[in-house]
Amino acid sequence: MPSMKNAPLIEIVAEIRWGEGISTKPPALVIGGDETLYVRLGIGLGKGGYERLERVQPEGIPSLPGAVVYRYRRADELQNTLYQAGLGVFTANGLPPYNSWEEFSPVVAEGIRALWEARAFEPSQTPIELILRYVDAFTSSHLGEMSQANFIDEVVGVKYQEVPSIKGMAEGAKLESVRFNAVHSAATGERLVIEVGQGSKDGEEVLVLNTAAFSSEFVATSVDEVSTRFNELQDLLHKIFFEMLDRLPELRKSWEERIQ
């Protein structure tokens, strides 16, 4: 996958969930957890340079399953990737400058390997769920003269039309923002979530697009199997993103001029 010189990416998150952390499980507050797991993870991740450990939540505070408790960062100046762990959840996060999935996927694989070695769960017996998320923020440099509402209409494919009484509510009234959420579910357990709406980045008003692909629950037999499933989720999200851009060839052309 080629990289963009002016990529809208804010963050990519490859997430593994198990036990009470499975996204479809009803949330319940939990106090404490296996602190030795976070230590074992830290030892494994530290071998790859992620030696800076910080606790995100204070000890003794009840946590929701799936909530991050610890964060693992690199000890050198390369800070565009990190790992996180919590109750039934482990994530590998990619931040700008992000070049491509080909460069990020080895980071994901190393995180999976450390999770296996830490024995966070029994891989051959415990069902896990994978989630891959892309968070993009489109600024004026991405949209050009296009309004956020037009982007949602022409690229995402959602059109909002006010009824006459809304348009006549007050002189000079205008539509400030539109927020849209779609969830697609398959009988086999896979899900796709697309969210788009107004946000802010560095004090600038932006349009935020969040796309997430959820695998069905499965029992993994190896690290490679998990990596392969993440690759499949990434292929899907990549196709969706560029098929959206194909709805407006002029916009995609302007973006391709920025592709290396």
N, C-alpha and C positions, 0 to 999 in steps of 0.2 A: 504494500500500500504506500503510495507516495506521500510525502509530507508537505504541508502548506507553510509558506513563509509567514502568513498572517492567520494562523489557525485559531478558530473560535474556542478551542478546548479549554475548559477550566480544570477539569479533573476526570480521570478514568479510574473506576474502582472495580477490581475483580474480587468477589466476595464468596467465601465458603461459609455455609451455615449448617449446623447439626443440632440434634437434641432440641432443647427448648428454644434455640435460636432460629429454627425453621420459620420462615416468614408467614406461613399459614397457621402457625400455632397461636392460640390465644395468649396475649401478653400477661405476665404475672410478675410482680416485683420479687426480686431475689436479693438477699443480703449475703454478702461474702461470695466466695467462689474458690476455685482451686488456684491459689496464688503460686504454687509450685509450677503450674503449667506455664505461667507467664515467664518464670525464671528459665525453664527449659527452652521455651521459645527464644528467649533473649540470647541464650548460649548458642543456639543454632543459627539465628539471624546475625549474631555478632561475627560469626566466621566469614560472612559476606560483607562485613564493614558496617552493619547496622548496629552500632555499639551504644548509641544514645537512647536510653530508656526513660520514658516519662509517664507518670500515672495521670490519666485524664480525669478520673473520678476519685474523690477522697475516699479513704477507707471507711467502712462502716455505713456508707450511704447506700440505701436500697437501689438496685439497678434493674432495668428491664432487660430480659434476654435479647441478645442481638446488639446491645449497647456496647460501645468501645470503652475499655477500662485502661488499656496500656497502648502506647504508641512507640514504635521503634524507628529511629532515624539514623542516617549515615553519620559517621563521625568526621567526615571530610567536607569539602565545600560542595560536593554534589548532593543537592537536596531536592531533586525533582522526583524522587521516589521515596516511599516509606511503607511501613507495615503497621497494622493495628490489630488488636485482639481484645475480645470481651467474652461475655457469657454466650457460648455457642456460636461465635462468629470470629472469622479471621479475614482480613482484607489486605490486598496489595494495591497501593494508590500511586497513580502516575500524575504528575503535575507539570505545568509548563517549565522549561521548554520540553514538549513532548513531540517526538519525531514520527514514530510509527509503532504499530502493534508488534512488528518484528523485533524492535528494540526493547519493548516493554515486556513481551511474553516470557523471556528468560527470567526477569525479575519475579513474575508470577510463579513460574516453575520452582524457583529457589525458595519462595515462601511456602509453597505447597510441601516441598521436601522437608523444610524445617518443621512444619506443622505435623507431618507424618512422624518424624523422628522424636518430637516432643510427646507423642502419644496423647494428643488432645482427645482422641476417641479411638475406637477400634475400627480401623479402615475397612476390614473385611466383613464387618457386621453392622456398622452404623450407617443408616441412610444419611446422605448429605444433599444439600441444595446449592447450586451455583447461581450467582447473580453477577451480571456484567452491566455497569452503568457508564454512560457518557454524559457529562454535564458540559454544555456549550453555552457561551454567552456571545451574542451577536451585537457588536457595537456599530456606530455609524460607519466605521471603516469596512465593515462587512456588508451592511445594508445599502450603502450609498444613499440614493434619493428615495429608496423604498421605505415606507412607514412600517412599523411593527405590525399593525393590523393587516397590511397588504402581504407581509411575509407569511403571517399565519394563514391568510386566505389562499395565496397563490402557491406557497411552498409546502406548508404543512397540510393544507387542503381543508381548512375549516373556515366557513364563512358565517359571519355574524351580521345580521341585518336588523337594525332598529325598526320598531313599529313607529308610525307617525307621531304618536303621543310622546314617545321618548325624545324624538328629534325636536319637538316643540316645547320641551320642558322649560327652557329659558333661552333668551336671546344669546347667541354665541356659544351655547353649550356644545362641547365636543367629547367624543369618546376618548377617555384617557388610557384605558388598558383593557386587554382581553386575556383571559386565562382559560386554558383548555386542558382536559385530562381524558385519556382514553386507555382502557385496559382490555387487552385481548387474552383470552384463556382457551387452552386446549383441553380436551377430555383426558389427555395423558399427563397433565400437570404443568406443562410449559405455559409461561405467561409473558406478555410484552406490555410494557407501560410507556406511554408517550405523554409528556407534560410540557406545556409551553406557556410562558407568561412573562410579564414585566418583572425586571429585577434591577440590581445596581452592581457596578463593578468599578472600584476606584473612584467613586463619586459620580460616575456616569450612568445614565439610564440605559439599560441594555435589555435585550430579549433573551431569556434563558430557555434553552431546550434541554430537557432531561429525558433520555431514552434508556430503558433498562430491560434486559432480557433475562428471564428466570428459567432455569432448567427444571425438569421434574426431579423428584427425589430419587436417588439411586445409591447403590452400594458400590463404592469405588474399589477396584482391584489393584490400582497402581497410581503413582504420581502422573505417569504419562497419560493415563485415561482421563484424569481430571484436566490436565493441560489441553488435551484434544477437545474436550467438551467446551472449555473456554474459547478455543479457536473457533468452534462452531458458532458459539454465541456472538463472537466478534464478527464473523462473516455475515451473520444476519443483520447486525446493527450497522455495519458498513454499507450493506446493500440498501437498507432503508434510508440512510442518510443521503446517499447519492441519488436514489430514486426520487426523493423529495426535491433535490436540486434540479433533476431532469424536468420537473414541471415548469421550470423557468430557465430555459437554455441560456438566456443572456446573463443571468446571475451566475450560473455555473461556469460560463466562459470567463467571466471576470475573476472568479476564484481560481480557475485553472491557470490563469496568467501568473498566479502567485505560487503555483505548485513547482517544486524543484524538479 
